[in-house]
Amino acid sequence: MKYDVAIIGAGPGGIFSAYELMIKKPDLKVAVFEAGYPLEKRKCPIDGDKVKSCIGCHTCAIMNGFGGAGAFSDGKYNITNDFGGTLYEYIGKDEAIKLMKYVDDINMSHGGEGTKMYSTAGSEFKKICMQNKLTLLDASVRHLGTDINYVVLENIYAELKDYADFYFHTPVETIEALDKGFKVTYKDGEIECDKCIVSVGRSGSKWMEEVCKSLNISTLSNRVDIGVRVELPAVIFSHLTDSLYESKIVYRTEKYEDAVRTFCMNPHGIVVNENTNGIVTVNGHSFEDPEKKTDNTNFALLVSKHFSEPFKDSNGYGESIARLSNMLGGGVIVQRFGDMERGRRSNRKRIEEGTVRPTLEATPGDLSLVLPKRILDGIVEMIHALDKIAPGTANEDTLLYGVEVKFYNMQVKLDENLETEYKGLYIIGDGSGVTHSLSHASASGVYVARKILENM
Ligand SMILES: Cc1cc2nc3c(=O)[nH]c(=O)nc-3n(C[C@H](O)[C@H](O)[C@H](O)COP(=O)(O)OP(=O)(O)OC[C@H]3O[C@@H](n4cnc5c(N)ncnc54)[C@H](O)[C@@H]3O)c2cc1C
C-alpha cells in the first residue's frame, strides 16, 4: 500500500493533522495507525464493583485509542504559551496562539458549543496570589468536560473515517527511511508513504526513543514532574474555580527555592488511576454533567526535577518512585494531610473518620516512605502557602494521593517545521517532547499538516 501521508497515533496531534489535511486537500491518501481501539471500544475494566483497581491491561483504554490520552480527560484546552509546552519556541508565540484558537473553533463546531471559556485576564486573584508568594499564570481555558470532550471526538471521527484509512489496534513497529519517502512496518504488514507524521504521545515514549536511535535522530533528555494529587471539599477552592475554573499557581519554596505548581484542577471532580507502561499513578477528571459532579475538587501539586550529567533517565527516576508506591500500596496510596504532618501512616479508620470522602479507592498509607524528602517538603510548604489564599487547604482531612508523575518525552531534534533531519518525517505532540497538553498537541498537528501541504 502506498499513501501520501501516514500518521502514527490518533491522539489530538494525529487527529488534528488528519483533520486539517481532510479540510484542505480531500483527495490525499492518508493512513492513521493507532495502537489502541476506536473510541466506542475504549473501555477501562475498572467498574468499582468487580474490578476495583488497575489490572494492567496490555493496551490501556485510558491512554490508547482514538482520542489518545486526552479522550477521557477533563478536556481543558488551555490557550496560552505560559504552560502546556514550548511549541512557540519553534513556530512563534502569535502563530501558536492562533492555532490553538483555530483548534478551539473546530471543537466548538463539533459539539463543544455552549461550553465555557474562562480567563485569568484582569483577575483579582493575581494580586492575592502575589501577596502570598504565589504566582498565577496567564491563560484562557476552554472547559469541555469529560462528557463533551467525548462527543467532540465522536463527531470529528464521524467525518474523518471516510477520509483516512484507520488501522486500529495496530502499533507501528518500525519506520524506515527510503530514497523517497518512508516504509512503516506493523505486525501484519507494511505500507509506504511520502510523508510521515509521528504523534505517539507519552504512551509511545519508549518506542519513540527506539525510532530515534534506529534513525540516528538526536534527542535530549528532559524533565520529570513528581508529586501528589490533592482532594478537598470543593467549597475551599470555589472562589477560584468558579471564576477561573483551573488556576495554574506556582510557588517557590523557601527551603530549596524549588518551583512547586498546581496542575490539572478538577472542580467537583473525581480522582482516577492512570496506567503508564504498567505503572499505576494518579490523575483527575471532572464532568460537565451536573449529575456526575462530586462535592470534592482535586488538583495535582508537582515539583519538576531536571537532571544534569551524567544522569539522563529522568523518566526512569519518576517510574522508580511510582513503582515504590505500587510496591507499598499495591497501586496508589492515599494519606490525610494531618497524618502526613504527624509523621504517621493513614489507615482505613482514619480515612473513614475524616470529613473528605475519597473519590478513588486507594490504599491508605504513608507517602513519606515513597516521595524523596526534598519533593515532600516542597509539597507541604505549598499546601501551607495555598492555605493563605484558600483557607482550609491545609486541613487535617485534606487527602493526598500518590504518586502523581508527569512524564515528559525526551526532546527530539526538530527544525522550525517540526521536521526531523529526514525531509518529510515530522514529530509532533507530546511524543516530540515539544508539547504536553491537548491544545499544544492539537495545534502542532494543524501546523505540520499545513507545512506538508505547502511543500506538495
Ligand atoms: C487522565 C488524563 C487527563 C488529562 N487531562 C488533560 C487536560 O484536561 N488538558 C490538557 O491540556 N491535557 C490533559 N492531558 C494531557 C493530554 O491528554 C496530552 O497532552 C495529549 O493527549 C497529547 O496528545 P498527543 O496526540 O501528543 O498524544 P496522545 O494523546 O498520547 O496520543 C498518542 C496516541 O498514539 C498511540 N500510539 C503510541 N505508540 C504507537 C505506535 N507505536 N503505533 C501506533 N500508535 C501508537 C497511542 O495509543 C495514543 O492513542 C491529560 C492526560 C491524561 C492521561
The ligand as an SDF file (V2000), in Angstrom:
LIG
                    3D

 53 58  0  0  0  0  0  0  0  0999 V2000
   -6.1480   11.3270   32.5070 C   0  0  0  0  0  0  0  0  0  0  0  0
   -5.5530   12.4650   31.7070 C   0  0  0  0  0  0  0  0  0  0  0  0
   -6.1290   13.7220   31.7620 C   0  0  0  0  0  0  0  0  0  0  0  0
   -5.5810   14.7640   31.0180 C   0  0  0  0  0  0  0  0  0  0  0  0
   -6.2150   15.9960   31.0500 N   0  0  0  0  0  0  0  0  0  0  0  0
   -5.7650   16.9910   30.2740 C   0  0  0  0  0  0  0  0  0  0  0  0
   -6.4590   18.2300   30.2110 C   0  0  0  0  0  0  0  0  0  0  0  0
   -7.5210   18.4170   30.8020 O   0  0  0  0  0  0  0  0  0  0  0  0
   -5.9170   19.2350   29.4610 N   0  0  0  0  0  0  0  0  0  0  0  0
   -4.7550   19.0720   28.7540 C   0  0  0  0  0  0  0  0  0  0  0  0
   -4.3280   20.0160   28.0830 O   0  0  0  0  0  0  0  0  0  0  0  0
   -4.1050   17.8930   28.7590 N   0  0  0  0  0  0  0  0  0  0  0  0
   -4.5740   16.8500   29.5010 C   0  0  0  0  0  0  0  0  0  0  0  0
   -3.9120   15.6470   29.4950 N   0  0  0  0  0  0  0  0  0  0  0  0
   -2.7330   15.5130   28.6250 C   0  0  0  0  0  0  0  0  0  0  0  0
   -3.1960   15.3410   27.1850 C   0  0  0  0  0  0  0  0  0  0  0  0
   -4.1030   14.2720   27.1110 O   0  0  0  0  0  0  0  0  0  0  0  0
   -1.9990   15.1150   26.2790 C   0  0  0  0  0  0  0  0  0  0  0  0
   -1.1340   16.2210   26.3910 O   0  0  0  0  0  0  0  0  0  0  0  0
   -2.4360   14.9590   24.8190 C   0  0  0  0  0  0  0  0  0  0  0  0
   -3.3410   13.8920   24.6790 O   0  0  0  0  0  0  0  0  0  0  0  0
   -1.2250   14.7140   23.9070 C   0  0  0  0  0  0  0  0  0  0  0  0
   -1.6550   14.4450   22.6170 O   0  0  0  0  0  0  0  0  0  0  0  0
   -0.7740   13.5900   21.6020 P   0  0  0  0  0  0  0  0  0  0  0  0
   -1.5550   13.4700   20.3540 O   0  0  0  0  0  0  0  0  0  0  0  0
    0.5680   14.1700   21.5410 O   0  0  0  0  0  0  0  0  0  0  0  0
   -0.5730   12.1530   22.3140 O   0  0  0  0  0  0  0  0  0  0  0  0
   -1.6160   11.1150   22.9080 P   0  0  0  0  0  0  0  0  0  0  0  0
   -2.8960   11.7580   23.2390 O   0  0  0  0  0  0  0  0  0  0  0  0
   -0.8940   10.3930   23.9780 O   0  0  0  0  0  0  0  0  0  0  0  0
   -1.8900   10.1370   21.6900 O   0  0  0  0  0  0  0  0  0  0  0  0
   -0.9020    9.3010   21.1760 C   0  0  0  0  0  0  0  0  0  0  0  0
   -1.5630    8.0840   20.5490 C   0  0  0  0  0  0  0  0  0  0  0  0
   -0.5580    7.3410   19.8850 O   0  0  0  0  0  0  0  0  0  0  0  0
   -0.7970    5.9570   20.0580 C   0  0  0  0  0  0  0  0  0  0  0  0
    0.4690    5.2400   19.8830 N   0  0  0  0  0  0  0  0  0  0  0  0
    1.5350    5.1910   20.7130 C   0  0  0  0  0  0  0  0  0  0  0  0
    2.5270    4.4450   20.1820 N   0  0  0  0  0  0  0  0  0  0  0  0
    2.0690    3.9980   18.9870 C   0  0  0  0  0  0  0  0  0  0  0  0
    2.6200    3.1760   17.9620 C   0  0  0  0  0  0  0  0  0  0  0  0
    3.8660    2.6590   18.0480 N   0  0  0  0  0  0  0  0  0  0  0  0
    1.8510    2.9040   16.8790 N   0  0  0  0  0  0  0  0  0  0  0  0
    0.5940    3.3990   16.7570 C   0  0  0  0  0  0  0  0  0  0  0  0
    0.0200    4.1840   17.7090 N   0  0  0  0  0  0  0  0  0  0  0  0
    0.7550    4.4930   18.7950 C   0  0  0  0  0  0  0  0  0  0  0  0
   -1.3680    5.8400   21.4530 C   0  0  0  0  0  0  0  0  0  0  0  0
   -2.1450    4.6690   21.5690 O   0  0  0  0  0  0  0  0  0  0  0  0
   -2.1840    7.1290   21.5840 C   0  0  0  0  0  0  0  0  0  0  0  0
   -3.5390    6.9140   21.2790 O   0  0  0  0  0  0  0  0  0  0  0  0
   -4.4250   14.5680   30.2200 C   0  0  0  0  0  0  0  0  0  0  0  0
   -3.8360   13.3020   30.1760 C   0  0  0  0  0  0  0  0  0  0  0  0
   -4.3880   12.2530   30.8950 C   0  0  0  0  0  0  0  0  0  0  0  0
   -3.7550   10.8880   30.8020 C   0  0  0  0  0  0  0  0  0  0  0  0
  1  2  1  0
  2  3  1  0
  2 52  2  0
  3  4  2  0
  4  5  1  0
  4 50  1  0
  5  6  2  0
  6  7  1  0
  6 13  1  0
  7  8  2  0
  7  9  1  0
  9 10  1  0
 10 11  2  0
 10 12  1  0
 12 13  2  0
 13 14  1  0
 14 15  1  0
 14 50  1  0
 15 16  1  0
 16 17  1  0
 16 18  1  0
 18 19  1  0
 18 20  1  0
 20 21  1  0
 20 22  1  0
 22 23  1  0
 23 24  1  0
 24 25  2  0
 24 26  1  0
 24 27  1  0
 27 28  1  0
 28 29  2  0
 28 30  1  0
 28 31  1  0
 31 32  1  0
 32 33  1  0
 33 34  1  0
 33 48  1  0
 34 35  1  0
 35 36  1  0
 35 46  1  0
 36 37  1  0
 36 45  1  0
 37 38  2  0
 38 39  1  0
 39 40  1  0
 39 45  2  0
 40 41  1  0
 40 42  2  0
 42 43  1  0
 43 44  2  0
 44 45  1  0
 46 47  1  0
 46 48  1  0
 48 49  1  0
 50 51  2  0
 51 52  1  0
 52 53  1  0
M  END
$$$$
